[in-house]
């Protein structure tokens, strides 16, 4: 079970870092509304550029913390729960603007993985 949790931490941590650091200015089919970048997506949700920076910073810090929790296990629960809260917000934003359900899939998947990590 320990190896599975380590793999889940790697999947979630690296995926979120990829989204927020490497893919933030690239168009994907998962973006809310008709947005082509993460900052545009926040505008579509009616959120300010300030909120974009706060959420982005938190997701990056918590993703790094989740990766560090592979060695420093005390970080695992707080980082996984923090990410779960933010990912719940992501799903809520997709629902708010009436996106097709498939656009919420990555957030729902990572939310589930974070809950498994937090409960392990």
PDB file as gemmi writes it, atoms N, CA and C in Angstrom:
CRYST1    1.000    1.000    1.000  90.00  90.00  90.00 P 1                      
ATOM      1  N   UNK A   1       0.819  -1.199   0.000  1.00  0.00           N  
ATOM      2  CA  UNK A   1       0.000   0.000   0.000  1.00  0.00           C  
ATOM      3  C   UNK A   1       0.865   1.265   0.000  1.00  0.00           C  
ATOM      4  N   UNK A   2       1.990   1.217   0.698  1.00  0.00           N  
ATOM      5  CA  UNK A   2       2.882   2.377   0.767  1.00  0.00           C  
ATOM      6  C   UNK A   2       3.375   2.781  -0.625  1.00  0.00           C  
ATOM      7  N   UNK A   3       3.669   1.786  -1.472  1.00  0.00           N  
ATOM      8  CA  UNK A   3       4.131   2.090  -2.832  1.00  0.00           C  
ATOM      9  C   UNK A   3       3.024   2.730  -3.655  1.00  0.00           C  
ATOM     10  N   UNK A   4       1.812   2.260  -3.488  1.00  0.00           N  
ATOM     11  CA  UNK A   4       0.675   2.834  -4.210  1.00  0.00           C  
ATOM     12  C   UNK A   4       0.485   4.299  -3.822  1.00  0.00           C  
ATOM     13  N   UNK A   5       0.546   4.606  -2.542  1.00  0.00           N  
ATOM     14  CA  UNK A   5       0.387   5.991  -2.079  1.00  0.00           C  
ATOM     15  C   UNK A   5       1.510   6.867  -2.623  1.00  0.00           C  
ATOM     16  N   UNK A   6       2.725   6.339  -2.670  1.00  0.00           N  
ATOM     17  CA  UNK A   6       3.847   7.090  -3.247  1.00  0.00           C  
ATOM     18  C   UNK A   6       3.584   7.394  -4.710  1.00  0.00           C  
ATOM     19  N   UNK A   7       3.087   6.421  -5.455  1.00  0.00           N  
ATOM     20  CA  UNK A   7       2.766   6.631  -6.873  1.00  0.00           C  
ATOM     21  C   UNK A   7       1.671   7.686  -7.021  1.00  0.00           C  
ATOM     22  N   UNK A   8       0.653   7.625  -6.162  1.00  0.00           N  
ATOM     23  CA  UNK A   8      -0.426   8.613  -6.229  1.00  0.00           C  
ATOM     24  C   UNK A   8       0.098  10.017  -5.939  1.00  0.00           C  
ATOM     25  N   UNK A   9       0.992  10.142  -4.964  1.00  0.00           N  
ATOM     26  CA  UNK A   9       1.597  11.442  -4.661  1.00  0.00           C  
ATOM     27  C   UNK A   9       2.372  11.973  -5.867  1.00  0.00           C  
ATOM     28  N   UNK A  10       3.112  11.098  -6.521  1.00  0.00           N  
ATOM     29  CA  UNK A  10       3.866  11.507  -7.714  1.00  0.00           C  
ATOM     30  C   UNK A  10       2.926  11.944  -8.832  1.00  0.00           C  
ATOM     31  N   UNK A  11       1.868  11.172  -9.060  1.00  0.00           N  
ATOM     32  CA  UNK A  11       0.917  11.502 -10.130  1.00  0.00           C  
ATOM     33  C   UNK A  11       0.274  12.855  -9.874  1.00  0.00           C  
ATOM     34  N   UNK A  12      -0.267  13.051  -8.672  1.00  0.00           N  
ATOM     35  CA  UNK A  12      -0.954  14.305  -8.354  1.00  0.00           C  
ATOM     36  C   UNK A  12       0.029  15.470  -8.343  1.00  0.00           C  
ATOM     37  N   UNK A  13       1.126  15.340  -7.623  1.00  0.00           N  
ATOM     38  CA  UNK A  13       2.082  16.437  -7.500  1.00  0.00           C  
ATOM     39  C   UNK A  13       2.654  16.869  -8.834  1.00  0.00           C  
ATOM     40  N   UNK A  14       3.144  15.912  -9.605  1.00  0.00           N  
ATOM     41  CA  UNK A  14       3.751  16.261 -10.896  1.00  0.00           C  
ATOM     42  C   UNK A  14       2.721  16.772 -11.899  1.00  0.00           C  
ATOM     43  N   UNK A  15       1.517  16.212 -11.867  1.00  0.00           N  
ATOM     44  CA  UNK A  15       0.465  16.675 -12.788  1.00  0.00           C  
ATOM     45  C   UNK A  15       0.071  18.114 -12.502  1.00  0.00           C  
ATOM     46  N   UNK A  16      -0.108  18.443 -11.230  1.00  0.00           N  
ATOM     47  CA  UNK A  16      -0.490  19.812 -10.896  1.00  0.00           C  
ATOM     48  C   UNK A  16       0.632  20.804 -11.203  1.00  0.00           C  
ATOM     49  N   UNK A  17       1.871  20.411 -10.955  1.00  0.00           N  
ATOM     50  CA  UNK A  17       2.994  21.281 -11.329  1.00  0.00           C  
ATOM     51  C   UNK A  17       3.048  21.468 -12.843  1.00  0.00           C  
ATOM     52  N   UNK A  18       2.771  20.417 -13.583  1.00  0.00           N  
ATOM     53  CA  UNK A  18       2.733  20.507 -15.041  1.00  0.00           C  
ATOM     54  C   UNK A  18       1.668  21.506 -15.491  1.00  0.00           C  
ATOM     55  N   UNK A  19       0.474  21.403 -14.925  1.00  0.00           N  
ATOM     56  CA  UNK A  19      -0.619  22.296 -15.306  1.00  0.00           C  
ATOM     57  C   UNK A  19      -0.282  23.749 -14.977  1.00  0.00           C  
ATOM     58  N   UNK A  20       0.223  23.994 -13.770  1.00  0.00           N  
ATOM     59  CA  UNK A  20       0.418  25.370 -13.315  1.00  0.00           C  
ATOM     60  C   UNK A  20       1.740  25.991 -13.756  1.00  0.00           C  
ATOM     61  N   UNK A  21       2.735  25.191 -14.097  1.00  0.00           N  
ATOM     62  CA  UNK A  21       4.036  25.757 -14.494  1.00  0.00           C  
ATOM     63  C   UNK A  21       4.339  25.601 -15.983  1.00  0.00           C  
ATOM     64  N   UNK A  22       3.925  24.497 -16.588  1.00  0.00           N  
ATOM     65  CA  UNK A  22       4.275  24.250 -17.988  1.00  0.00           C  
ATOM     66  C   UNK A  22       3.114  24.461 -18.959  1.00  0.00           C  
ATOM     67  N   UNK A  23       1.890  24.171 -18.527  1.00  0.00           N  
ATOM     68  CA  UNK A  23       0.731  24.223 -19.429  1.00  0.00           C  
ATOM     69  C   UNK A  23      -0.168  25.431 -19.196  1.00  0.00           C  
ATOM     70  N   UNK A  24       0.215  26.327 -18.302  1.00  0.00           N  
ATOM     71  CA  UNK A  24      -0.688  27.415 -17.912  1.00  0.00           C  
ATOM     72  C   UNK A  24      -1.088  28.329 -19.064  1.00  0.00           C  
ATOM     73  N   UNK A  25      -0.247  28.482 -20.059  1.00  0.00           N  
ATOM     74  CA  UNK A  25      -0.563  29.346 -21.195  1.00  0.00           C  
ATOM     75  C   UNK A  25      -0.907  28.567 -22.455  1.00  0.00           C  
ATOM     76  N   UNK A  26      -1.229  27.299 -22.295  1.00  0.00           N  
ATOM     77  CA  UNK A  26      -1.568  26.455 -23.445  1.00  0.00           C  
ATOM     78  C   UNK A  26      -3.040  26.061 -23.391  1.00  0.00           C  
ATOM     79  N   UNK A  27      -3.620  25.955 -24.552  1.00  0.00           N  
ATOM     80  CA  UNK A  27      -5.023  25.562 -24.667  1.00  0.00           C  
ATOM     81  C   UNK A  27      -5.164  24.052 -24.453  1.00  0.00           C  
ATOM     82  N   UNK A  28      -6.152  23.659 -23.675  1.00  0.00           N  
ATOM     83  CA  UNK A  28      -6.479  22.244 -23.511  1.00  0.00           C  
ATOM     84  C   UNK A  28      -7.991  22.097 -23.543  1.00  0.00           C  
ATOM     85  N   UNK A  29      -8.456  20.882 -23.739  1.00  0.00           N  
ATOM     86  CA  UNK A  29      -9.902  20.646 -23.776  1.00  0.00           C  
ATOM     87  C   UNK A  29     -10.535  20.724 -22.385  1.00  0.00           C  
ATOM     88  N   UNK A  30      -9.718  20.832 -21.343  1.00  0.00           N  
ATOM     89  CA  UNK A  30     -10.225  20.853 -19.969  1.00  0.00           C  
ATOM     90  C   UNK A  30     -10.497  22.268 -19.460  1.00  0.00           C  
ATOM     91  N   UNK A  31     -10.074  23.282 -20.177  1.00  0.00           N  
ATOM     92  CA  UNK A  31     -10.242  24.670 -19.735  1.00  0.00           C  
ATOM     93  C   UNK A  31     -11.720  25.027 -19.619  1.00  0.00           C  
ATOM     94  N   UNK A  32     -12.028  25.838 -18.617  1.00  0.00           N  
ATOM     95  CA  UNK A  32     -13.406  26.266 -18.405  1.00  0.00           C  
ATOM     96  C   UNK A  32     -13.888  27.188 -19.507  1.00  0.00           C  
ATOM     97  N   UNK A  33     -15.137  27.031 -19.883  1.00  0.00           N  
ATOM     98  CA  UNK A  33     -15.723  27.865 -20.930  1.00  0.00           C  
ATOM     99  C   UNK A  33     -14.933  27.757 -22.218  1.00  0.00           C  
ATOM    100  N   UNK A  34     -14.652  28.898 -22.819  1.00  0.00           N  
ATOM    101  CA  UNK A  34     -13.855  28.938 -24.050  1.00  0.00           C  
ATOM    102  C   UNK A  34     -12.452  29.459 -23.797  1.00  0.00           C  
ATOM    103  N   UNK A  35     -11.993  29.394 -22.570  1.00  0.00           N  
ATOM    104  CA  UNK A  35     -10.673  29.914 -22.213  1.00  0.00           C  
ATOM    105  C   UNK A  35      -9.573  29.086 -22.874  1.00  0.00           C  
ATOM    106  N   UNK A  36      -8.495  29.764 -23.229  1.00  0.00           N  
ATOM    107  CA  UNK A  36      -7.360  29.055 -23.814  1.00  0.00           C  
ATOM    108  C   UNK A  36      -6.139  29.047 -22.902  1.00  0.00           C  
ATOM    109  N   UNK A  37      -6.194  29.787 -21.775  1.00  0.00           N  
ATOM    110  CA  UNK A  37      -5.112  29.783 -20.794  1.00  0.00           C  
ATOM    111  C   UNK A  37      -5.725  29.712 -19.396  1.00  0.00           C  
ATOM    112  N   UNK A  38      -4.901  29.431 -18.410  1.00  0.00           N  
ATOM    113  CA  UNK A  38      -5.399  29.387 -17.037  1.00  0.00           C  
ATOM    114  C   UNK A  38      -5.908  30.756 -16.578  1.00  0.00           C  
ATOM    115  N   UNK A  39      -5.197  31.820 -16.910  1.00  0.00           N  
ATOM    116  CA  UNK A  39      -5.653  33.141 -16.477  1.00  0.00           C  
ATOM    117  C   UNK A  39      -6.992  33.500 -17.132  1.00  0.00           C  
ATOM    118  N   UNK A  40      -7.178  33.143 -18.388  1.00  0.00           N  
ATOM    119  CA  UNK A  40      -8.467  33.366 -19.049  1.00  0.00           C  
ATOM    120  C   UNK A  40      -9.561  32.533 -18.386  1.00  0.00           C  
ATOM    121  N   UNK A  41      -9.208  31.341 -17.969  1.00  0.00           N  
ATOM    122  CA  UNK A  41     -10.168  30.461 -17.315  1.00  0.00           C  
ATOM    123  C   UNK A  41     -10.702  31.107 -16.033  1.00  0.00           C  
ATOM    124  N   UNK A  42      -9.828  31.725 -15.263  1.00  0.00           N  
ATOM    125  CA  UNK A  42     -10.263  32.402 -14.042  1.00  0.00           C  
ATOM    126  C   UNK A  42     -11.190  33.573 -14.368  1.00  0.00           C  
ATOM    127  N   UNK A  43     -10.929  34.269 -15.474  1.00  0.00           N  
ATOM    128  CA  UNK A  43     -11.821  35.354 -15.899  1.00  0.00           C  
ATOM    129  C   UNK A  43     -13.201  34.805 -16.248  1.00  0.00           C  
ATOM    130  N   UNK A  44     -13.220  33.668 -16.954  1.00  0.00           N  
ATOM    131  CA  UNK A  44     -14.491  33.030 -17.312  1.00  0.00           C  
ATOM    132  C   UNK A  44     -15.294  32.689 -16.056  1.00  0.00           C  
ATOM    133  N   UNK A  45     -14.615  32.294 -15.005  1.00  0.00           N  
ATOM    134  CA  UNK A  45     -15.276  31.952 -13.738  1.00  0.00           C  
ATOM    135  C   UNK A  45     -15.705  33.178 -12.958  1.00  0.00           C  
ATOM    136  N   UNK A  46     -15.275  34.363 -13.401  1.00  0.00           N  
ATOM    137  CA  UNK A  46     -15.609  35.592 -12.693  1.00  0.00           C  
ATOM    138  C   UNK A  46     -14.672  35.870 -11.527  1.00  0.00           C  
ATOM    139  N   UNK A  47     -13.480  35.279 -11.565  1.00  0.00           N  
ATOM    140  CA  UNK A  47     -12.498  35.459 -10.491  1.00  0.00           C  
ATOM    141  C   UNK A  47     -11.434  36.471 -10.920  1.00  0.00           C  
ATOM    142  N   UNK A  48     -10.878  37.149  -9.957  1.00  0.00           N  
ATOM    143  CA  UNK A  48      -9.914  38.218 -10.234  1.00  0.00           C  
ATOM    144  C   UNK A  48      -8.515  37.661 -10.508  1.00  0.00           C  
ATOM    145  N   UNK A  49      -7.655  38.481 -11.123  1.00  0.00           N  
ATOM    146  CA  UNK A  49      -6.256  38.080 -11.303  1.00  0.00           C  
ATOM    147  C   UNK A  49      -5.576  37.789  -9.962  1.00  0.00           C  
ATOM    148  N   UNK A  50      -5.995  38.497  -8.912  1.00  0.00           N  
ATOM    149  CA  UNK A  50      -5.466  38.263  -7.566  1.00  0.00           C  
ATOM    150  C   UNK A  50      -5.798  36.840  -7.116  1.00  0.00           C  
ATOM    151  N   UNK A  51      -7.034  36.383  -7.357  1.00  0.00           N  
ATOM    152  CA  UNK A  51      -7.440  35.023  -7.008  1.00  0.00           C  
ATOM    153  C   UNK A  51      -6.636  33.992  -7.807  1.00  0.00           C  
ATOM    154  N   UNK A  52      -6.363  34.310  -9.063  1.00  0.00           N  
ATOM    155  CA  UNK A  52      -5.543  33.433  -9.906  1.00  0.00           C  
ATOM    156  C   UNK A  52      -4.184  33.215  -9.262  1.00  0.00           C  
ATOM    157  N   UNK A  53      -3.575  34.294  -8.768  1.00  0.00           N  
ATOM    158  CA  UNK A  53      -2.255  34.191  -8.142  1.00  0.00           C  
ATOM    159  C   UNK A  53      -2.320  33.418  -6.824  1.00  0.00           C  
ATOM    160  N   UNK A  54      -3.353  33.659  -6.034  1.00  0.00           N  
ATOM    161  CA  UNK A  54      -3.489  32.961  -4.750  1.00  0.00           C  
ATOM    162  C   UNK A  54      -3.694  31.467  -4.970  1.00  0.00           C  
ATOM    163  N   UNK A  55      -4.659  31.119  -5.817  1.00  0.00           N  
ATOM    164  CA  UNK A  55      -4.954  29.699  -6.069  1.00  0.00           C  
ATOM    165  C   UNK A  55      -3.748  29.021  -6.710  1.00  0.00           C  
ATOM    166  N   UNK A  56      -3.146  29.661  -7.689  1.00  0.00           N  
ATOM    167  CA  UNK A  56      -1.971  29.091  -8.349  1.00  0.00           C  
ATOM    168  C   UNK A  56      -0.826  28.874  -7.379  1.00  0.00           C  
ATOM    169  N   UNK A  57      -0.554  29.875  -6.561  1.00  0.00           N  
ATOM    170  CA  UNK A  57       0.512  29.749  -5.565  1.00  0.00           C  
ATOM    171  C   UNK A  57       0.242  28.616  -4.592  1.00  0.00           C  
ATOM    172  N   UNK A  58      -0.992  28.539  -4.111  1.00  0.00           N  
ATOM    173  CA  UNK A  58      -1.350  27.463  -3.175  1.00  0.00           C  
ATOM    174  C   UNK A  58      -1.224  26.085  -3.826  1.00  0.00           C  
ATOM    175  N   UNK A  59      -1.707  25.966  -5.053  1.00  0.00           N  
ATOM    176  CA  UNK A  59      -1.620  24.660  -5.722  1.00  0.00           C  
ATOM    177  C   UNK A  59      -0.167  24.247  -5.944  1.00  0.00           C  
ATOM    178  N   UNK A  60       0.680  25.192  -6.314  1.00  0.00           N  
ATOM    179  CA  UNK A  60       2.098  24.875  -6.522  1.00  0.00           C  
ATOM    180  C   UNK A  60       2.760  24.487  -5.202  1.00  0.00           C  
ATOM    181  N   UNK A  61       2.527  25.265  -4.162  1.00  0.00           N  
ATOM    182  CA  UNK A  61       3.119  24.959  -2.850  1.00  0.00           C  
ATOM    183  C   UNK A  61       2.632  23.606  -2.334  1.00  0.00           C  
ATOM    184  N   UNK A  62       1.333  23.357  -2.426  1.00  0.00           N  
ATOM    185  CA  UNK A  62       0.784  22.090  -1.923  1.00  0.00           C  
ATOM    186  C   UNK A  62       1.238  20.900  -2.773  1.00  0.00           C  
ATOM    187  N   UNK A  63       1.380  21.091  -4.083  1.00  0.00           N  
ATOM    188  CA  UNK A  63       1.879  20.012  -4.939  1.00  0.00           C  
ATOM    189  C   UNK A  63       3.327  19.669  -4.583  1.00  0.00           C  
ATOM    190  N   UNK A  64       4.142  20.693  -4.349  1.00  0.00           N  
ATOM    191  CA  UNK A  64       5.527  20.453  -3.926  1.00  0.00           C  
ATOM    192  C   UNK A  64       5.540  19.761  -2.564  1.00  0.00           C  
ATOM    193  N   UNK A  65       4.679  20.224  -1.656  1.00  0.00           N  
ATOM    194  CA  UNK A  65       4.571  19.586  -0.345  1.00  0.00           C  
ATOM    195  C   UNK A  65       4.164  18.126  -0.447  1.00  0.00           C  
ATOM    196  N   UNK A  66       3.254  17.833  -1.366  1.00  0.00           N  
ATOM    197  CA  UNK A  66       2.831  16.441  -1.565  1.00  0.00           C  
ATOM    198  C   UNK A  66       4.001  15.589  -2.046  1.00  0.00           C  
ATOM    199  N   UNK A  67       4.809  16.136  -2.947  1.00  0.00           N  
ATOM    200  CA  UNK A  67       5.998  15.412  -3.413  1.00  0.00           C  
ATOM    201  C   UNK A  67       7.000  15.241  -2.276  1.00  0.00           C  
ATOM    202  N   UNK A  68       7.186  16.278  -1.474  1.00  0.00           N  
ATOM    203  CA  UNK A  68       8.101  16.177  -0.327  1.00  0.00           C  
ATOM    204  C   UNK A  68       7.609  15.160   0.701  1.00  0.00           C  
ATOM    205  N   UNK A  69       6.301  14.959   0.747  1.00  0.00           N  
ATOM    206  CA  UNK A  69       5.740  14.030   1.740  1.00  0.00           C  
ATOM    207  C   UNK A  69       6.121  12.579   1.463  1.00  0.00           C  
ATOM    208  N   UNK A  70       6.702  12.333   0.310  1.00  0.00           N  
ATOM    209  CA  UNK A  70       7.229  10.987   0.037  1.00  0.00           C  
ATOM    210  C   UNK A  70       8.333  10.686   1.047  1.00  0.00           C  
ATOM    211  N   UNK A  71       9.094  11.716   1.413  1.00  0.00           N  
ATOM    212  CA  UNK A  71      10.171  11.558   2.392  1.00  0.00           C  
ATOM    213  C   UNK A  71       9.803  12.101   3.767  1.00  0.00           C  
ATOM    214  N   UNK A  72       9.003  13.144   3.795  1.00  0.00           N  
ATOM    215  CA  UNK A  72       8.578  13.773   5.054  1.00  0.00           C  
ATOM    216  C   UNK A  72       7.077  13.531   5.199  1.00  0.00           C  
ATOM    217  N   UNK A  73       6.736  12.388   5.719  1.00  0.00           N  
ATOM    218  CA  UNK A  73       5.346  11.927   5.713  1.00  0.00           C  
ATOM    219  C   UNK A  73       4.385  12.856   6.458  1.00  0.00           C  
ATOM    220  N   UNK A  74       4.894  13.684   7.339  1.00  0.00           N  
ATOM    221  CA  UNK A  74       4.001  14.577   8.089  1.00  0.00           C  
ATOM    222  C   UNK A  74       3.327  15.613   7.182  1.00  0.00           C  
ATOM    223  N   UNK A  75       3.856  15.858   5.993  1.00  0.00           N  
ATOM    224  CA  UNK A  75       3.252  16.804   5.044  1.00  0.00           C  
ATOM    225  C   UNK A  75       2.048  16.220   4.310  1.00  0.00           C  
ATOM    226  N   UNK A  76       1.935  14.914   4.262  1.00  0.00           N  
ATOM    227  CA  UNK A  76       0.984  14.256   3.367  1.00  0.00           C  
ATOM    228  C   UNK A  76      -0.460  14.696   3.585  1.00  0.00           C  
ATOM    229  N   UNK A  77      -0.949  14.568   4.793  1.00  0.00           N  
ATOM    230  CA  UNK A  77      -2.372  14.846   5.031  1.00  0.00           C  
ATOM    231  C   UNK A  77      -2.728  16.302   4.772  1.00  0.00           C  
ATOM    232  N   UNK A  78      -1.941  17.234   5.299  1.00  0.00           N  
ATOM    233  CA  UNK A  78      -2.270  18.645   5.136  1.00  0.00           C  
ATOM    234  C   UNK A  78      -2.225  19.066   3.671  1.00  0.00           C  
ATOM    235  N   UNK A  79      -1.240  18.571   2.934  1.00  0.00           N  
ATOM    236  CA  UNK A  79      -1.145  18.923   1.505  1.00  0.00           C  
ATOM    237  C   UNK A  79      -2.274  18.291   0.712  1.00  0.00           C  
ATOM    238  N   UNK A  80      -2.577  17.029   0.992  1.00  0.00           N  
ATOM    239  CA  UNK A  80      -3.651  16.336   0.267  1.00  0.00           C  
ATOM    240  C   UNK A  80      -5.008  16.972   0.569  1.00  0.00           C  
ATOM    241  N   UNK A  81      -5.247  17.332   1.819  1.00  0.00           N  
ATOM    242  CA  UNK A  81      -6.519  17.962   2.179  1.00  0.00           C  
ATOM    243  C   UNK A  81      -6.617  19.359   1.576  1.00  0.00           C  
ATOM    244  N   UNK A  82      -5.523  20.111   1.629  1.00  0.00           N  
ATOM    245  CA  UNK A  82      -5.514  21.446   1.014  1.00  0.00           C  
ATOM    246  C   UNK A  82      -5.813  21.380  -0.474  1.00  0.00           C  
ATOM    247  N   UNK A  83      -5.174  20.433  -1.156  1.00  0.00           N  
ATOM    248  CA  UNK A  83      -5.437  20.266  -2.589  1.00  0.00           C  
ATOM    249  C   UNK A  83      -6.863  19.802  -2.833  1.00  0.00           C  
ATOM    250  N   UNK A  84      -7.380  18.931  -1.986  1.00  0.00           N  
ATOM    251  CA  UNK A  84      -8.758  18.455  -2.139  1.00  0.00           C  
ATOM    252  C   UNK A  84      -9.744  19.625  -2.055  1.00  0.00           C  
ATOM    253  N   UNK A  85      -9.491  20.549  -1.146  1.00  0.00           N  
ATOM    254  CA  UNK A  85     -10.361  21.726  -1.010  1.00  0.00           C  
ATOM    255  C   UNK A  85     -10.298  22.575  -2.281  1.00  0.00           C  
ATOM    256  N   UNK A  86      -9.092  22.827  -2.777  1.00  0.00           N  
ATOM    257  CA  UNK A  86      -8.941  23.627  -3.999  1.00  0.00           C  
ATOM    258  C   UNK A  86      -9.552  22.924  -5.213  1.00  0.00           C  
ATOM    259  N   UNK A  87      -9.396  21.619  -5.285  1.00  0.00           N  
ATOM    260  CA  UNK A  87      -9.958  20.863  -6.410  1.00  0.00           C  
ATOM    261  C   UNK A  87     -11.481  20.829  -6.353  1.00  0.00           C  
ATOM    262  N   UNK A  88     -12.041  20.821  -5.151  1.00  0.00           N  
ATOM    263  CA  UNK A  88     -13.491  20.928  -5.010  1.00  0.00           C  
ATOM    264  C   UNK A  88     -13.961  22.274  -5.566  1.00  0.00           C  
ATOM    265  N   UNK A  89     -13.179  23.318  -5.291  1.00  0.00           N  
ATOM    266  CA  UNK A  89     -13.474  24.634  -5.856  1.00  0.00           C  
ATOM    267  C   UNK A  89     -13.407  24.636  -7.372  1.00  0.00           C  
ATOM    268  N   UNK A  90     -12.438  23.903  -7.928  1.00  0.00           N  
ATOM    269  CA  UNK A  90     -12.327  23.796  -9.393  1.00  0.00           C  
ATOM    270  C   UNK A  90     -13.581  23.173  -9.989  1.00  0.00           C  
ATOM    271  N   UNK A  91     -14.052  22.111  -9.372  1.00  0.00           N  
ATOM    272  CA  UNK A  91     -15.268  21.448  -9.851  1.00  0.00           C  
ATOM    273  C   UNK A  91     -16.463  22.400  -9.739  1.00  0.00           C  
ATOM    274  N   UNK A  92     -16.545  23.100  -8.612  1.00  0.00           N  
ATOM    275  CA  UNK A  92     -17.647  24.051  -8.412  1.00  0.00           C  
ATOM    276  C   UNK A  92     -17.644  25.140  -9.488  1.00  0.00           C  
ATOM    277  N   UNK A  93     -16.462  25.619  -9.881  1.00  0.00           N  
ATOM    278  CA  UNK A  93     -16.384  26.653 -10.916  1.00  0.00           C  
ATOM    279  C   UNK A  93     -16.865  26.123 -12.264  1.00  0.00           C  
ATOM    280  N   UNK A  94     -16.493  24.888 -12.597  1.00  0.00           N  
ATOM    281  CA  UNK A  94     -16.982  24.290 -13.848  1.00  0.00           C  
ATOM    282  C   UNK A  94     -18.503  24.181 -13.821  1.00  0.00           C  
ATOM    283  N   UNK A  95     -19.044  23.779 -12.686  1.00  0.00           N  
ATOM    284  CA  UNK A  95     -20.504  23.660 -12.562  1.00  0.00           C  
ATOM    285  C   UNK A  95     -21.167  25.037 -12.622  1.00  0.00           C  
ATOM    286  N   UNK A  96     -20.538  26.034 -12.006  1.00  0.00           N  
ATOM    287  CA  UNK A  96     -21.073  27.401 -11.987  1.00  0.00           C  
ATOM    288  C   UNK A  96     -21.313  27.926 -13.395  1.00  0.00           C  
ATOM    289  N   UNK A  97     -20.370  27.665 -14.303  1.00  0.00           N  
ATOM    290  CA  UNK A  97     -20.515  28.196 -15.663  1.00  0.00           C  
ATOM    291  C   UNK A  97     -21.154  27.191 -16.612  1.00  0.00           C  
ATOM    292  N   UNK A  98     -21.653  26.092 -16.033  1.00  0.00           N  
ATOM    293  CA  UNK A  98     -22.375  25.062 -16.792  1.00  0.00           C  
ATOM    294  C   UNK A  98     -21.526  24.413 -17.883  1.00  0.00           C  
ATOM    295  N   UNK A  99     -20.253  24.161 -17.550  1.00  0.00           N  
ATOM    296  CA  UNK A  99     -19.377  23.412 -18.450  1.00  0.00           C  
ATOM    297  C   UNK A  99     -19.901  21.987 -18.598  1.00  0.00           C  
ATOM    298  N   UNK A 100     -19.591  21.338 -19.720  1.00  0.00           N  
ATOM    299  CA  UNK A 100     -19.899  19.911 -19.811  1.00  0.00           C  
ATOM    300  C   UNK A 100     -19.149  19.158 -18.705  1.00  0.00           C  
ATOM    301  N   UNK A 101     -19.731  18.106 -18.191  1.00  0.00           N  
ATOM    302  CA  UNK A 101     -19.141  17.376 -17.063  1.00  0.00           C  
ATOM    303  C   UNK A 101     -17.720  16.883 -17.332  1.00  0.00           C  
ATOM    304  N   UNK A 102     -17.409  16.533 -18.578  1.00  0.00           N  
ATOM    305  CA  UNK A 102     -16.075  15.988 -18.858  1.00  0.00           C  
ATOM    306  C   UNK A 102     -14.969  16.982 -18.510  1.00  0.00           C  
ATOM    307  N   UNK A 103     -15.270  18.287 -18.533  1.00  0.00           N  
ATOM    308  CA  UNK A 103     -14.242  19.282 -18.211  1.00  0.00           C  
ATOM    309  C   UNK A 103     -13.846  19.240 -16.734  1.00  0.00           C  
ATOM    310  N   UNK A 104     -14.701  18.671 -15.901  1.00  0.00           N  
ATOM    311  CA  UNK A 104     -14.399  18.528 -14.473  1.00  0.00           C  
ATOM    312  C   UNK A 104     -13.649  17.244 -14.159  1.00  0.00           C  
ATOM    313  N   UNK A 105     -13.466  16.384 -15.154  1.00  0.00           N  
ATOM    314  CA  UNK A 105     -12.860  15.079 -14.897  1.00  0.00           C  
ATOM    315  C   UNK A 105     -11.481  15.146 -14.231  1.00  0.00           C  
ATOM    316  N   UNK A 106     -10.523  15.951 -14.744  1.00  0.00           N  
ATOM    317  CA  UNK A 106      -9.208  15.971 -14.080  1.00  0.00           C  
ATOM    318  C   UNK A 106      -9.296  16.395 -12.619  1.00  0.00           C  
ATOM    319  N   UNK A 107     -10.086  17.430 -12.328  1.00  0.00           N  
ATOM    320  CA  UNK A 107     -10.218  17.887 -10.942  1.00  0.00           C  
ATOM    321  C   UNK A 107     -10.862  16.805 -10.077  1.00  0.00           C  
ATOM    322  N   UNK A 108     -11.870  16.120 -10.610  1.00  0.00           N  
ATOM    323  CA  UNK A 108     -12.535  15.049  -9.852  1.00  0.00           C  
ATOM    324  C   UNK A 108     -11.584  13.876  -9.613  1.00  0.00           C  
ATOM    325  N   UNK A 109     -10.794  13.544 -10.607  1.00  0.00           N  
ATOM    326  CA  UNK A 109      -9.827  12.447 -10.462  1.00  0.00           C  
ATOM    327  C   UNK A 109      -8.785  12.797  -9.400  1.00  0.00           C  
ATOM    328  N   UNK A 110      -8.200  13.994  -9.493  1.00  0.00           N  
ATOM    329  CA  UNK A 110      -7.173  14.390  -8.532  1.00  0.00           C  
ATOM    330  C   UNK A 110      -7.765  14.587  -7.135  1.00  0.00           C  
ATOM    331  N   UNK A 111      -9.009  15.038  -7.050  1.00  0.00           N  
ATOM    332  CA  UNK A 111      -9.692  15.130  -5.759  1.00  0.00           C  
ATOM    333  C   UNK A 111      -9.788  13.745  -5.126  1.00  0.00           C  
ATOM    334  N   UNK A 112     -10.209  12.766  -5.902  1.00  0.00           N  
ATOM    335  CA  UNK A 112     -10.311  11.384  -5.403  1.00  0.00           C  
ATOM    336  C   UNK A 112      -8.953  10.872  -4.941  1.00  0.00           C  
ATOM    337  N   UNK A 113      -7.911  11.095  -5.739  1.00  0.00           N  
ATOM    338  CA  UNK A 113      -6.567  10.647  -5.372  1.00  0.00           C  
ATOM    339  C   UNK A 113      -6.082  11.347  -4.092  1.00  0.00           C  
ATOM    340  N   UNK A 114      -6.377  12.630  -3.960  1.00  0.00           N  
ATOM    341  CA  UNK A 114      -5.978  13.362  -2.742  1.00  0.00           C  
ATOM    342  C   UNK A 114      -6.696  12.815  -1.513  1.00  0.00           C  
ATOM    343  N   UNK A 115      -7.950  12.455  -1.658  1.00  0.00           N  
ATOM    344  CA  UNK A 115      -8.685  11.882  -0.527  1.00  0.00           C  
ATOM    345  C   UNK A 115      -8.123  10.525  -0.136  1.00  0.00           C  
ATOM    346  N   UNK A 116      -7.736   9.735  -1.129  1.00  0.00           N  
ATOM    347  CA  UNK A 116      -7.100   8.437  -0.825  1.00  0.00           C  
ATOM    348  C   UNK A 116      -5.796   8.670  -0.076  1.00  0.00           C  
ATOM    349  N   UNK A 117      -4.992   9.629  -0.538  1.00  0.00           N  
ATOM    350  CA  UNK A 117      -3.722   9.950   0.124  1.00  0.00           C  
ATOM    351  C   UNK A 117      -3.986  10.415   1.551  1.00  0.00           C  
ATOM    352  N   UNK A 118      -4.931  11.318   1.729  1.00  0.00           N  
ATOM    353  CA  UNK A 118      -5.204  11.882   3.051  1.00  0.00           C  
ATOM    354  C   UNK A 118      -5.699  10.814   4.033  1.00  0.00           C  
ATOM    355  N   UNK A 119      -6.424   9.849   3.526  1.00  0.00           N  
ATOM    356  CA  UNK A 119      -6.988   8.811   4.403  1.00  0.00           C  
ATOM    357  C   UNK A 119      -6.065   7.621   4.608  1.00  0.00           C  
ATOM    358  N   UNK A 120      -4.925   7.629   3.940  1.00  0.00           N  
ATOM    359  CA  UNK A 120      -4.021   6.463   4.064  1.00  0.00           C  
ATOM    360  C   UNK A 120      -3.182   6.516   5.337  1.00  0.00           C  
TER     361      UNK A 120                                                      
END                                                                             
